[in-house]
Amino acid sequence: MKTLIADDHWIARSGLSRVVERLDENVDILEADNAADSLRLAKENPDLDLILFDLIMAGSKSLDEIMELRTHAPRAAVVVVSMVEERADILRAIDLGAWGYIPKTASAEEMLRALQIVLTGEIYFPHALFTQSATANREGGESVRGATEPTVDPKLLQSLTRRHRQVLDGLAQGKTNAQIAEDLELSTITVRQHVSSLLRRLGLSNRTQAAVLASQLRTR
């Protein structure tokens, strides 16, 4: 597995390297300590499988690099690993094509699990993002509405079947289709069909929006 780790702190790169090495003992790791070098390496290595990218580096234009990285290395899963934990930034990163968003405050085990989810083709984002937002709303704080945060007619929610709600609950917990299938004793294909049906019924464009919606419902 060919991986690019872009972070301006060598200690962070070293720690991320150890996590990635647990995913694949034959991993080939490239490193960059600034935004320009990360884009150059991605352009020179279009066969990258995984890119771990810090938002705050020298020369970084914040979230803009995500789209550029995906253009240079189209098959790579781009995952943001950052100290930035603002709700709007996380949702925007996913909208721009990031496959995951991992806070640097996460433990090594949490990072490993997140990367395992991403490499199965699923999107990972921190569940705490939604519980923190719900708390802020209850306390009268201002909620941040990113482009990914959905609004759905309550009547559509009431029309959902019991199975749809079970699948939504799994999405809210950040589970993959395979994990939801195991919990519900269904095939992965069946769960995938349920997810597609949910998206169509609720007028959502992707499973990330479904997960955001499900998390909102769990905290009400």
Stockholm file with secondary structure:
# STOCKHOLM 1.0

chainA/1-220         MKTLIADDHWIARSGLSRVVERLDENVDILEADNAADSLRLAKENPDLDLILFDLIMAGSKSLDEIMELRTHAPRAAVVVVSMVEERADILRAIDLGAWGYIPKTASAEEMLRALQIVLTGEIYFPHALFTQSATANREGGESVRGATEPTVDPKLLQSLTRRHRQVLDGLAQGKTNAQIAEDLELSTITVRQHVSSLLRRLGLSNRTQAAVLASQLRTR
#=GR chainA/1-220 SS CEEEEECSCHHHHHHHHHHHHHHCTTCEEEEESSHHHHHHHHHHCTTCSEEEECSSCTTCCTTHHHHHHHHHSTTSEEEEEESCCCHHHHHHHHHTTCSEEEETTSCHHHHHHHHHHHHTTCCBCCTHHHHHHHHHHHTTCCCCCCTTCCCCCHHHHHTCCHHHHHHHHHHHTTCCHHHHHHHHTCCHHHHHHHHHHHHHHHTCSSHHHHHHHHHHHHTC
#=GC SS_cons         CEEEEECSCHHHHHHHHHHHHHHCTTCEEEEESSHHHHHHHHHHCTTCSEEEECSSCTTCCTTHHHHHHHHHSTTSEEEEEESCCCHHHHHHHHHTTCSEEEETTSCHHHHHHHHHHHHTTCCBCCTHHHHHHHHHHHTTCCCCCCTTCCCCCHHHHHTCCHHHHHHHHHHHTTCCHHHHHHHHTCCHHHHHHHHHHHHHHHTCSSHHHHHHHHHHHHTC
//
